[in-house]
């Protein structure tokens, strides 16, 4: 048992280290190619730091663990939103959301839309026994991918019409000694390490679930999700230290959107049926927790209250409360299953 936990922690550590450098190389690639901060945070770094979620969910689907695959996607989203609350604490006095642009509202709304689609699919699958698929892939998963592609196109067009503040666009060149090819090679090596570590992380998580008797839904939604979200945590903290607040928030919302497409790819590799049809309906709790947290952050981003408590904005405080309530509910349900 101790050996399994040590291996799990080791794989998580490798993901942290590789995820940190993956984000750094992604930042360099974006700088060298002339891409802006919106693309760096919301697309490139978001996709890069979401690679562990992709790998672990696909691996879970291959080994026949749909609840870890789905729980990882939803759990990572809730953990990512907690990163914003933690970032609020780090950035100093005053709410974090006062320092970021309104443009993130669009990304946040698309994240909520994708989560609602999955919730609707879980309800239909479990109460109506309506499981539609094309070549073994659920219609719901295909809709998710389609909405994601449409959403990213819309977000890109919106960013072109509504660019980020000029002070966020101008960044000091800290990578003059790096070439684009060197950054691409480093990016690829880090991605490979994350892939291999993610596979072992999933295997050890399955073993932990079997040995402890805790339900896979809890393991996927909390334990695996927290481990695979560590790159987002590191990337966001780094962005806060650079005063790149829009990059930090964009990374979180961009990762949450991309995490929902993970369900499509997991379904693609799941051969025992349709992924969302075989996943437990308890994932609705994690989804609703994430939707509630997102809604609070979007309200805070729109309303922009200047009030704070213990250096935290009220939105961050409420987000933290909802997250820990969700963790408690999942833990209780996991023990009772």
DOKEGU-959476 format. One record per residue: y, z, x of N, C-alpha, C, CB in turn; residue in one letter. Coordinates in pm, whole numbers, padded with zeros to 5 digits, always signed. Each point is the difference from the previous one (the first is absolute). Glycine has a CB too. Layout:
DOKEGU-959476
YZXYZXYZXYZXa ...
//
This chain:
DOKEGU-959476
-00121+00000+00084+00121+00000-00084+00126+00000+00087-00125+00122-00181x +00126-00036+00283+00115+00007+00091+00022-00133+00071-00041+00245+00032x -00070-00308+00008+00010-00128+00070+00062-00108-00089-00201+00063+00137x +00166-00061-00266+00055-00098-00094+00151+00019-00014-00219-00008-00124x +00261+00134+00110+00143+00027-00012+00076-00038+00127-00053+00186-00159x -00008-00161+00275+00063-00038+00127+00016-00152+00009-00098+00204+00110x -00005-00276-00153+00008-00147+00002+00108-00050-00095-00245-00012+00059x +00252+00076-00177+00103-00038-00097+00139+00020+00060-00154+00062-00190x +00175+00054+00254+00131+00029+00060+00030-00095+00115-00026+00240-00066x -00077-00276+00144+00019-00093+00112+00042-00138-00051-00170+00127+00134x +00102-00174-00240+00036-00130-00057+00142+00002-00056-00242-00043-00053x +00278+00155-00010+00137+00014-00053+00101-00003+00114-00087+00134-00194x +00053-00069+00306+00090+00002+00116+00019-00139+00056-00072+00233+00052x -00036-00310-00042+00009-00138+00048+00087-00085-00091-00226+00024+00103x +00215+00000-00233+00082-00074-00096+00148+00036+00017-00193-00008-00162x +00220+00137+00187+00139+00043+00021+00060-00071+00121-00053+00224-00103x -00020-00217+00215+00050-00059+00125+00016-00151-00014-00111+00184+00131x +00006-00250-00182+00004-00145-00014+00104-00042-00102-00240-00012+00063x +00251+00089-00171+00100-00031-00102+00141+00011+00053-00158+00079-00171x +00180+00019+00259+00133+00016+00061+00037-00122+00082-00033+00248+00005x -00060-00291+00081+00028-00118+00083+00001-00128-00081-00104+00118+00193x +00022-00122-00299+00000-00117-00088+00137-00019-00062-00244+00034-00047x +00303+00073-00002+00134-00007-00058+00103-00039+00105-00065+00174-00169x +00050-00120+00290+00095-00031+00107-00007-00148+00038-00020+00236+00085x -00104-00288-00070-00015-00142+00032+00048-00088-00115-00194+00056+00149x +00170-00010-00272+00049-00076-00115+00151-00007+00000-00200+00070-00129x +00264+00041+00167+00146+00005+00010+00049-00099+00106-00001+00242-00073x -00069-00245+00187+00039-00091+00108-00015-00145-00044-00069+00172+00171x -00042-00203-00238-00024-00136-00048+00111-00042-00096-00249+00031+00026x +00287+00061-00113+00107-00031-00096+00132-00025+00072-00117+00140-00173x +00147-00059+00274+00124-00019+00076+00000-00133+00074+00019+00247+00026x -00132-00278+00040-00007-00122+00079+00004-00126-00086-00130+00126+00169x +00085-00115-00293+00000-00117-00088+00125-00007-00087-00247+00009-00001x +00335+00093+00012+00126-00001-00073-00009+00047-00144+00064-00182+00147x -00169+00253-00183-00014+00049-00137+00084+00127-00019-00232-00100-00015x +00276+00124-00107+00088+00113-00029-00074+00128-00030+00163-00162-00085x -00085+00269+00063-00056+00133-00024-00080+00006-00129+00191+00097+00125x -00148-00171-00227-00072+00001-00127-00143-00051+00018+00217-00033-00123x -00232-00074+00198-00134-00055+00024-00081+00093+00088+00091-00232-00024x -00027+00291+00124-00069+00092+00090-00063+00116-00077+00159-00063+00185x -00075+00131-00264-00049+00119-00070-00087-00031-00119+00201+00114+00075x -00157-00209-00159-00067-00023-00127-00118-00093+00005+00213+00040-00100x -00224-00123+00203-00110-00097+00004-00084+00016+00127+00140-00159-00136x -00080+00132+00251-00079-00004+00123-00060+00136+00036+00146-00185+00080x -00061+00289-00067-00051+00132+00036-00083+00058-00115+00200+00037+00150x -00158-00066-00274-00075+00050-00116-00143-00054+00001+00213+00015-00131x -00227-00145+00157-00135-00059+00005-00077+00052+00120+00085-00205-00115x -00015+00221+00229-00068+00048+00121-00051+00142-00017+00145-00150+00136x -00061+00238-00189-00041+00140-00015-00098+00019-00115+00220+00069+00095x -00232-00170-00183-00096+00008-00110-00137-00056+00039+00190-00019-00160x -00202-00028+00284-00127-00055+00046-00115+00101-00009+00129-00150+00151x -00107+00280-00119-00110+00096-00016-00049+00011-00144+00092+00127+00193x +00000-00130-00290-00041+00004-00141-00087-00121-00034+00210+00126-00059x -00168-00242+00110-00075-00123-00026-00143+00011+00056+00215-00131+00006x -00224+00174+00119-00131+00007+00065-00091+00104-00066+00108-00072+00215x -00055+00191-00240-00083+00106-00056-00044-00031-00143+00118+00163+00146x -00031-00225-00224-00038-00033-00138-00104-00111-00003+00228+00068-00077x -00212-00169+00163-00100-00108+00007-00134+00055+00047+00181-00167+00049x -00177+00252+00054-00125+00059+00051-00066+00086-00107+00093-00002+00233x -00014+00078-00307-00054+00082-00109-00066-00087-00105+00177+00172+00042x -00116-00286-00073-00059-00092-00098-00131-00058+00051+00229-00055-00083x -00236+00023+00211-00122-00057+00059-00115+00099-00006+00141-00141+00151x -00112+00269-00125-00106+00102+00000-00026+00055-00139+00063+00058+00233x +00003-00114-00335-00027+00041-00137+00069+00129-00041-00214-00114+00021x +00336+00138+00028+00075+00120-00036+00132-00042-00066-00105+00132+00191x +00101-00180-00317+00121-00050-00066+00107+00106-00019-00142-00165-00114x +00102+00292+00097+00098+00105-00024+00084+00031+00124-00154+00095-00171x +00093-00108+00289+00078+00018+00123+00095-00118+00018-00188+00133+00105x +00141-00254-00139+00083-00119+00014+00124+00008-00090-00204-00134+00056x +00184+00167-00184+00112+00007-00094+00084+00125+00027-00136-00125-00172x +00070+00237+00197+00071+00126+00027+00088-00009+00124-00186+00123-00109x +00138-00196+00209+00078-00018+00122+00131-00073-00027-00213-00003+00132x +00205-00101-00217+00121-00078-00031+00102+00085-00075-00139-00209-00008x +00096+00277-00097+00092+00083-00078+00046+00123+00078-00111-00081-00209x +00017+00145+00278+00034+00119+00076+00098-00028+00112-00222+00091-00056x +00206-00207+00121+00094-00038+00105+00139-00018-00055-00185-00109+00124x +00195+00055-00245+00131-00018-00062+00070+00132-00024-00084-00208-00106x +00010+00306+00053+00062+00130-00025+00038+00069+00131-00133+00020-00212x +00046-00032+00312+00031+00060+00131+00122-00067+00062-00244+00056+00033x +00255-00188-00048+00115-00072+00054+00130+00049-00062-00145-00199+00039x +00142+00226-00170+00120+00049-00067+00036+00140+00047-00056-00141-00200x -00046+00220+00237+00027+00131+00060+00069-00014+00136-00199+00094-00122x +00173-00207+00189+00064-00026+00128+00152-00004-00016-00202-00128+00077x +00248+00073-00191+00144-00005-00025+00058+00141-00013-00029-00223-00113x -00046+00312+00048+00046+00138-00012+00007+00066+00138-00102+00014-00232x +00004-00040+00316-00001+00054+00136+00113-00060+00082-00249+00034-00014x +00273-00164-00004+00109-00067+00071+00135+00057-00043-00139-00209+00018x +00149+00247-00145+00123+00060-00052+00029+00130+00075-00042-00103-00227x -00062+00177+00258+00015+00127+00073+00044-00025+00144-00175+00104-00146x +00124-00212+00206+00028-00029+00141+00139-00056+00023-00241-00040+00030x +00292-00036-00127+00124-00074+00025+00125+00086-00004-00112-00197-00095x +00098+00325+00058+00114+00089+00005+00059+00031-00136+00047-00090+00222x +00068+00153-00227+00061+00041-00127+00028-00120-00091+00101+00197+00117x -00116-00172-00246+00028-00105-00098-00124-00080-00033+00233-00013+00085x -00245-00035-00209-00117-00077-00041-00014-00131+00077+00021+00101-00226x -00144-00137+00261-00028-00124+00072+00043-00122-00080-00190+00112+00113x +00168-00109-00245+00023-00118-00083+00148-00039-00008-00201+00062-00130x +00291+00028+00173+00141-00036+00006+00027-00100+00111+00058+00224-00091x -00150-00234+00187+00021-00081+00120-00066-00137-00007+00016+00211+00127x -00083-00242-00237-00074-00127-00009+00058-00087-00111-00209+00112+00087x +00168-00238-00087+00058-00100-00090-00072-00005-00134+00067-00131+00199x +00004+00080-00298-00056-00016-00134-00114-00102-00003+00223+00060-00094x -00229-00148+00191-00099-00109-00002-00144+00051-00002+00164-00141+00121x -00187+00266-00077-00136+00054+00001-00052+00027-00142+00048+00102+00224x +00042-00099-00321-00043+00025-00138-00096-00109-00046+00217+00116-00049x -00191-00241+00088-00087-00111-00039-00141+00017+00056+00200-00151-00009x -00210+00190+00135-00132+00023+00061-00073+00114-00070+00088-00083+00220x -00014+00190-00248-00061+00114-00069-00051-00035-00137+00150+00148+00127x -00076-00230-00201-00042-00041-00134-00125-00087+00005+00238+00012-00076x -00249-00099+00175-00120-00081+00013-00122+00087+00036+00142-00197+00070x -00119+00301+00009-00109+00092+00029-00050+00069-00126+00095+00035+00227x -00003+00006-00314-00038+00062-00127-00074-00100-00088+00199+00152+00014x -00150-00277-00020-00065-00103-00082-00144-00023+00044+00222-00109-00035x -00247+00099+00164-00136-00022+00050-00090+00119-00033+00093-00143+00184x -00040+00264-00173-00079+00119-00034-00036+00002-00149+00112+00125+00186x -00016-00164-00270-00025-00004-00144-00109-00101-00033+00240+00066-00044x -00241-00179+00113-00104-00101-00023-00138+00058+00028+00163-00183+00060x -00175+00260+00049-00129+00061+00035-00039+00106-00103+00044-00044+00244x +00051+00125-00287-00028+00101-00102-00049-00066-00128+00175+00151+00099x -00107-00256-00142-00040-00073-00120-00142-00056+00015+00242-00058-00045x -00272+00006+00164-00134-00055+00024-00107+00108-00005+00104-00178+00141x -00076+00295-00083-00096+00110-00004-00029+00044-00144+00080+00075+00226x +00025-00070-00308-00018+00041-00139-00082-00103-00077+00218+00122+00009x -00185-00249+00009-00072-00107-00070-00147-00003+00043+00213-00134-00014x -00238+00149+00144-00137-00006+00052-00086+00113-00053+00088-00110+00205x -00029+00230-00219-00080+00116-00038-00012+00022-00150+00069+00100+00213x +00028-00144-00289-00003+00028-00143-00029-00124-00086+00160+00183+00044x -00147-00301+00015-00027-00122-00076-00114-00082+00057+00237-00003-00063x -00288+00046+00181-00109-00070+00067+00030-00149+00015-00160+00167-00092x +00284-00200+00124+00042-00137+00018+00020-00027+00149+00110-00002-00229x -00213-00058+00290+00002-00025+00144-00004-00150+00025-00116+00221+00045x +00231-00280-00020+00011-00143+00025+00012-00025+00149+00108-00035-00224x -00176-00069+00272+00004-00029+00142-00009-00150+00025-00104+00223+00048x +00149-00262+00071-00013-00139+00047-00065+00006+00138+00205-00079-00132x -00327+00019+00140-00077+00003+00125-00017+00142+00053+00086-00229+00053x -00109+00323-00144-00027+00137+00038+00122+00086+00026-00206-00085+00094x +00326+00027-00107+00123+00076+00021+00067+00022-00135+00028-00097+00233x +00009+00221-00263+00057+00033-00128+00132-00074-00027-00109+00222+00018x +00130-00260-00145+00125-00065-00039+00118+00092+00033-00119-00127-00184x +00099+00259+00165+00108+00094+00028+00042-00004+00147-00085+00145-00184x -00012-00158+00274+00032-00008+00142+00076-00128+00033-00205+00135+00051x +00168-00244-00115+00070-00127+00021+00144+00008-00051-00219-00124-00020x +00237+00190-00095+00135+00020-00055+00084+00083+00097-00090-00014-00236x +00028+00117+00294+00072+00084+00097+00053-00084+00116-00145+00195-00063x +00059-00278+00120+00042-00082+00114+00110-00098-00042-00229+00021+00100x +00215-00079-00218+00100-00096-00048+00137+00065-00020-00184-00128-00111x +00184+00248+00051+00125+00072-00022+00062+00040+00134-00085+00085-00222x +00001-00047+00318+00050+00035+00133+00072-00119+00065-00187+00167+00025x +00124-00283-00028+00060-00119+00061+00132-00035-00069-00230-00086+00061x +00230+00091-00195+00122-00027-00074+00108+00103+00033-00136-00102-00185x +00095+00229+00194+00094+00107+00029+00064-00013+00138-00132+00146-00149x +00051-00180+00250+00054-00014+00135+00096-00118+00008-00209+00099+00093x +00179-00205-00167+00091-00114-00003+00133+00040-00065-00197-00159-00012x +00188+00234-00096+00121+00043-00070+00082+00096+00086-00119-00029-00220x +00050+00122+00288+00069+00096+00087+00069-00073+00115-00168+00178-00060x +00100-00279+00116+00058-00077+00110+00127-00072-00045-00229-00029+00101x +00223-00033-00219+00116-00071-00053+00114+00097-00030-00153-00176-00097x +00117+00293+00046+00103+00101-00030+00068+00046+00128-00130+00075-00203x +00051-00053+00309+00057+00045+00127+00092-00107+00060-00204+00142+00039x +00170-00269-00061+00085-00108+00052+00134-00002-00072-00205-00134+00056x +00202+00164-00187+00125+00001-00077+00076+00130+00020-00105-00151-00168x +00033+00260+00197+00061+00132+00014-00042+00062+00134+00000+00031-00253x +00056-00077+00365-00042+00047+00132+00031+00148+00020+00037-00229+00089x -00108+00289+00004+00022+00141+00032+00136+00019+00067-00248+00035+00024x +00294+00087-00021+00131+00028+00058+00006-00048+00145+00025+00199-00152x +00092-00242+00194+00015-00055+00134-00035+00102+00108+00176-00153-00087x -00144+00280+00061-00029+00101+00102-00149+00022+00018+00216+00109-00053x -00297-00147-00050-00144+00011+00015-00058-00124+00065-00007+00146-00200x +00082-00257+00193-00050-00124+00059+00013+00001+00152+00062-00120-00210x +00047+00182+00260+00025-00001+00142-00077+00113+00067+00226-00100-00038x -00318+00064+00125-00083+00099+00068+00001-00026+00149-00146+00024-00203x +00144+00083+00278-00001-00013+00145-00130-00062+00047+00151+00199+00019x -00140-00293+00077-00119-00067+00052-00068+00091+00103+00104-00229-00041x -00213+00291-00004-00074+00092+00088-00124-00067+00058+00084+00193-00135x -00101-00323+00109-00124-00068+00039+00027-00121+00088-00105+00079-00211x +00209-00071+00293+00035-00115+00083-00108-00032+00104+00240+00056-00034x -00320+00044+00071-00104-00021+00100-00131-00049-00062+00106+00177+00138x -00110-00196-00270-00120-00047-00068+00016-00147-00037-00043+00232-00089x -00065-00308+00111-00002-00138-00048-00071-00005-00134+00001-00088+00238x +00020-00019-00313-00064-00014-00130-00152-00006+00014+00203-00119-00085x -00252+00048+00185-00145-00010+00020-00062+00135+00031+00030-00234+00082x +00038+00313-00001-00050+00134+00034-00007+00087-00124+00096-00020+00231x +00006+00008-00316+00001+00078-00124-00112-00044-00094+00248+00031+00023x -00274-00161-00031-00107-00052-00085-00137+00049+00047+00140-00202-00050x -00162+00202+00181-00127+00048+00054-00017+00149-00028+00008-00175+00181x +00097+00253-00158-00006+00144-00028-00025+00027-00147+00153+00042+00190x -00087-00120-00277-00020+00014-00143-00146-00024-00037+00238-00073-00040x -00298-00032+00097-00139-00033-00030-00098+00107+00047+00061-00240+00017x -00036+00296+00102-00088+00105+00053+00005+00124-00088+00034-00089+00234x +00086+00128-00272+00015+00118-00086-00066-00023-00136+00215+00056+00116x -00201-00176-00169-00062-00032-00128-00152+00012+00010+00191-00153-00056x -00249+00106+00166-00145+00008+00019-00046+00145+00007+00005-00221+00122x +00069+00306-00050-00036+00141+00010+00004+00066-00138+00091+00008+00236x +00010-00043-00315+00011+00057-00134-00116-00045-00088+00249+00004+00025x -00290-00130-00012-00113-00051-00078-00126+00079+00032+00104-00229-00004x -00136+00243+00133-00122+00072+00040+00006+00147-00038-00028-00161+00190x +00144+00224-00171+00016+00141-00035-00010+00019-00151+00144+00034+00203x -00089-00128-00279-00004+00009-00145-00141-00007-00055+00223-00103-00005x -00306+00020+00068-00140-00010-00043-00071+00133+00018-00003-00244+00061x +00018+00304+00058-00065+00128+00026+00059+00112-00086-00047-00076+00234x +00176+00067-00263+00065+00100-00085-00064+00002-00138+00214-00030+00127x -00242-00087-00180-00062-00010-00132-00142+00057+00001+00140-00202-00048x -00215+00169+00152-00138+00048+00010-00003+00153+00006-00067-00212+00118x +00154+00270-00035+00002+00146+00012+00050+00065-00129+00039-00022+00247x +00053-00043-00317+00048+00054-00127-00111+00004-00103+00229-00087+00050x -00313-00017-00051-00116-00001-00089-00095+00116+00032+00020-00250-00020x -00041+00275+00148-00088+00108+00042+00057+00136-00040-00081-00141+00191x +00213+00156-00175+00064+00125-00039-00014+00024-00150+00163-00025+00190x -00146-00082-00269-00014+00012-00145-00142+00042-00037+00177-00176-00031x -00278+00119+00099-00140+00034-00029-00033+00143+00039-00061-00239+00034x +00112+00284+00081-00036+00132+00052+00074+00114-00069-00047-00108+00218x +00169+00081-00261+00079+00106-00063-00019+00006-00151+00164-00025+00184x -00214-00084-00242-00016-00005-00145+00129-00031-00073-00184+00159+00024x +00291-00187+00052+00128-00036-00062-00005-00146-00042+00124+00171+00140x -00072-00199-00256-00007-00135-00056+00071-00101+00088-00011+00099-00228x -00042-00224+00229+00060-00107+00079+00142-00031-00042-00226-00093+00032x +00257+00116-00159+00136-00027-00048+00102+00086+00073-00094-00061-00224x +00059+00190+00245+00090+00090+00073+00005-00038+00147-00050+00184-00163x -00066-00212+00223-00005-00038+00141+00085-00123+00026-00230+00098+00019x +00216-00200-00107+00075-00123+00018+00148+00017-00027-00202-00124-00063x +00235+00201-00042+00140+00013-00042+00080+00093+00089-00074-00044-00230x +00010+00138+00297+00073+00098+00081-00032-00012+00148+00001+00153-00196x -00128-00133+00232-00036+00009+00142+00018-00134+00070-00161+00181-00056x +00093-00285+00006+00009-00132+00064+00140-00057-00014-00243-00040-00048x +00304+00059-00070+00134-00053-00024+00102+00058+00097-00059-00030-00240x +00051+00161+00264+00094+00064+00093-00019-00054+00141+00001+00206-00142x -00128-00224+00183-00028-00049+00136+00050-00142+00019-00199+00150+00010x +00173-00237-00109+00040-00140+00014+00150-00020-00021-00226-00065-00077x +00295+00165+00024+00146-00009-00019+00077+00056+00120-00035+00018-00246x -00037+00030+00346+00068+00056+00116+00088-00102+00073-00190+00159+00023x +00149-00287-00012+00092-00097+00062+00133-00012-00073-00198-00124+00080x +00195+00128-00215+00125-00003-00076+00087+00121+00032-00116-00127-00183x +00050+00243+00198+00073+00123+00032+00070-00013+00134-00165+00133-00133x +00090-00180+00233+00056-00015+00134+00113-00103+00000-00221+00062+00101x +00199-00176-00168+00102-00105-00004+00127+00048-00069-00182-00173-00003x +00167+00249-00105+00116+00049-00074+00078+00103+00081-00121-00043-00214x +00049+00132+00282+00067+00100+00084+00078-00069+00112-00181+00168-00053x +00119-00271+00114+00067-00075+00106+00126-00067-00052-00220-00037+00112x +00212-00019-00233+00116-00066-00060+00112+00100-00029-00152-00173-00101x +00115+00292+00054+00100+00103-00028+00071+00040+00130-00136+00083-00196x +00062-00071+00305+00060+00038+00128+00097-00106+00049-00206+00129+00055x +00182-00255-00093+00088-00109+00037+00114-00019-00099-00193-00110+00112x +00199+00200-00214+00098-00012-00109-00020-00128-00081+00161+00132+00136x -00282-00186-00132-00032-00121-00076-00062+00043-00133-00035-00138+00214x +00119+00196-00300-00049+00059-00124-00058-00105-00094+00170+00180+00024x -00109-00298-00028-00051-00106-00086-00138-00047+00046+00235-00071-00049x -00258+00073+00181-00130-00039+00052-00107+00100-00043+00112-00111+00195x -00078+00241-00192-00095+00104-00038-00039-00012-00147+00097+00151+00174x +00004-00165-00261-00028-00011-00143-00069-00132-00032+00199+00143-00049x -00155-00251+00115-00064-00130-00021-00145+00000+00042+00219-00107+00034x -00251+00179+00074-00138+00010+00045-00088+00066-00105+00080+00012+00236x -00030+00094-00297-00078+00074-00100-00023-00086-00125+00094+00217+00086x +00013-00273-00142-00016-00080-00120-00079-00128+00027+00216+00093-00085x -00193-00155+00200-00076-00120+00035-00147+00029+00018+00202-00090+00109x -00235+00203-00046-00140+00040+00018-00067+00027-00134+00058+00097+00223x +00015-00033-00315-00057+00030-00131-00031-00126-00079+00126+00214+00000x -00040-00316+00012-00029-00126-00066-00123-00065+00061+00243-00029-00052x -00248+00026+00185-00113-00064+00068-00130+00074-00026+00157-00081+00176x -00151+00214-00188-00121+00079-00024-00070-00040-00129+00104+00188+00125x -00029-00232-00224-00062-00042-00125-00080-00129+00015+00187+00111-00122x -00148-00195+00218-00078-00122+00025-00130+00032+00072+00211-00132+00010x -00218+00251+00050-00122+00043+00066-00116+00001-00100+00134+00140+00162x -00103-00109-00288-00104+00002-00104-00061-00138-00017+00119+00187-00117x -00038-00292+00124-00053-00137-00011-00098-00028+00113+00213-00074-00111x -00174+00103+00235-00087-00030+00114-00125+00086+00000+00201-00066+00131x -00189+00192-00175-00118+00085-00012-00094-00055-00107+00135+00201+00072x -00079-00248-00183-00080-00061-00106-00070-00125+00049+00157+00092-00170x -00092-00165+00257-00056-00122+00056-00128+00029+00080+00231-00098+00010x -00235+00214+00056-00115+00036+00083-00099+00092-00073+00146-00024+00200x -00110+00066-00320-00088+00090-00077-00103-00084-00075+00186+00171-00024x -00312-00153+00056-00106-00085-00054-00083+00067-00109-00008-00111+00219x +00038+00235-00252-00079+00072-00100+00055-00015-00142-00063+00162+00177x +00167-00243-00193+00061-00017-00132+00148-00028+00015-00170+00152-00102x +00250-00104+00006+00145-00013+00005+00057+00134+00042+00001-00180-00179x +00084+00180+00280+00045+00124+00064+00062+00098-00099+00039-00129+00208x +00063+00086-00283+00070+00092-00090-00087+00042-00118+00214-00107+00066x -00312+00024-00103-00091+00037-00108-00095+00111+00044+00016-00232-00091x -00050+00235+00220-00094+00100+00051+00070+00125+00051-00154-00185+00060x +00285+00177-00040+00075+00119+00046+00018+00097-00116+00120-00138+00175x -00111+00266-00142+00014+00103-00104+00142+00000-00057-00176+00138+00114x +00183-00101-00240+00129-00001-00069+00092+00111+00049-00114-00097-00199x +00060+00190+00277+00082+00109+00054+00112-00052+00088-00199+00150-00010x +00185-00274+00059+00105-00057+00085+00131-00020-00076-00177-00114+00133x +00169+00117-00264+00122-00010-00080+00094+00116+00032-00127-00117-00182x +00069+00234+00213+00084+00116+00035+00082-00029+00125-00169+00156-00104x +00101-00208+00209+00071-00032+00123+00104-00107-00024-00202+00060+00132x +00165-00160-00214+00095-00108-00031+00123+00053-00071-00190-00160-00014x +00170+00248-00085+00113+00053-00077+00086+00092+00086-00136-00017-00209x +00073+00090+00302+00077+00081+00094+00090-00089+00084-00183+00173+00006x +00126-00283+00045+00078-00093+00080+00112-00066-00079-00201-00039+00137x +00172+00000-00261+00101-00062-00086+00114+00099-00028-00178-00147-00106x +00142+00272+00078+00102+00102-00026+00087+00024+00123-00154+00108-00167x +00091-00101+00284+00075+00021+00124+00094-00118+00027-00190+00137+00092x +00140-00258-00114+00083-00119+00021+00119+00000-00095-00202-00127+00076x +00176+00162-00202+00108+00001-00100+00109+00099+00038-00166-00065-00177x +00127+00183+00226+00098+00101+00041+00084-00050+00117-00155+00182-00078x +00090-00246+00176+00073-00054+00115+00097-00110-00043-00196+00057+00148x +00153-00143-00238+00087-00108-00047+00118+00055-00079-00198-00153-00007x +00174+00258-00073+00111+00064-00071+00099+00060+00100-00152+00051-00196x +00097+00015+00298+00086+00057+00104+00077-00106+00076-00159+00189+00019x +00093-00303+00006+00065-00109+00072+00113-00060-00082-00214-00047+00118x +00194+00042-00250+00102-00058-00088+00113+00100-00029-00177-00145-00101x +00140+00270+00073+00100+00100-00038+00077+00053+00121-00145+00063-00192x +00074-00048+00306+00062+00042+00127+00072+00134-00010+00025-00240+00057x -00099+00342-00099+00058+00134-00005+00022+00053+00141-00113+00042-00222x +00224+00027+00241+00031+00057+00132-00050+00144+00014+00199-00149+00011x -00257+00201-00116-00048+00138+00003-00131+00009+00078+00112+00044-00220x -00129+00068+00291-00122+00020+00077-00034+00149+00003+00050-00204+00141x -00173+00233-00105-00048+00138+00013-00087+00008+00124+00008+00037-00252x +00030+00051+00344-00073+00013+00127-00007-00135+00072-00137+00190-00097x +00248-00260+00102+00013-00131+00066-00081-00110-00066+00039+00123+00211x -00094-00099-00329-00077-00101-00072+00072-00039-00128-00213+00091+00096x +00215-00222-00125+00052-00045-00127-00091+00044-00113+00109-00195+00113x -00053+00207-00233-00081+00044-00113-00113-00098-00029+00200+00115-00096x -00179-00243+00122-00107-00097-00022-00118+00027+00092+00170-00170-00071x -00142+00204+00197-00108+00030+00095-00076+00127-00040+00134-00110+00182x -00062+00207-00235-00064+00125-00043-00096-00026-00116+00203+00131+00074x -00157-00206-00175-00086-00031-00115-00118-00088+00040+00200+00020-00150x -00178-00112+00241-00108-00086+00049-00108+00084+00067+00162-00190+00031x -00121+00288+00049-00096+00087+00070-00080+00084-00100+00153+00008+00199x -00086+00044-00300-00069+00082-00101-00106-00082-00073+00208+00140-00028x -00173-00260-00014-00094-00085-00073-00118-00037+00089+00188-00091-00140x -00163+00065+00268-00108-00037+00092-00103+00112+00011+00159-00146+00127x -00113+00268-00105-00094+00111+00019-00071+00038-00130+00145+00083+00186x -00082-00104-00299-00069+00018-00128-00113-00101-00012+00211+00087-00107x -00183-00212+00146-00103-00104-00004-00116+00030+00093+00175-00163-00057x -00145+00212+00177-00106+00037+00095-00088+00110-00059+00148-00063+00193x -00086+00163-00254-00075+00110-00060-00090-00050-00113+00187+00157+00059x -00136-00241-00145-00079-00052-00111-00119-00082+00050+00205-00004-00143x -00182-00080+00242-00109-00081+00055-00106+00087+00066+00161-00189+00034x -00117+00294+00035-00095+00089+00066-00086+00072-00104+00161+00031+00192x -00101+00016-00299-00075+00069-00105-00098-00095-00067+00193+00156-00037x -00148-00275+00008-00089-00099-00062-00111-00042+00094+00189-00081-00139x -00156+00070+00269-00101-00039+00096-00110+00104+00015+00174-00128+00118x -00138+00256-00126-00100+00105+00011-00088+00009-00125+00157+00124+00150x -00100-00163-00264-00075+00015-00125-00090-00118-00031+00186+00138-00081x -00167-00248+00156-00082-00120-00028-00141+00018+00052+00204-00144+00012x 
//
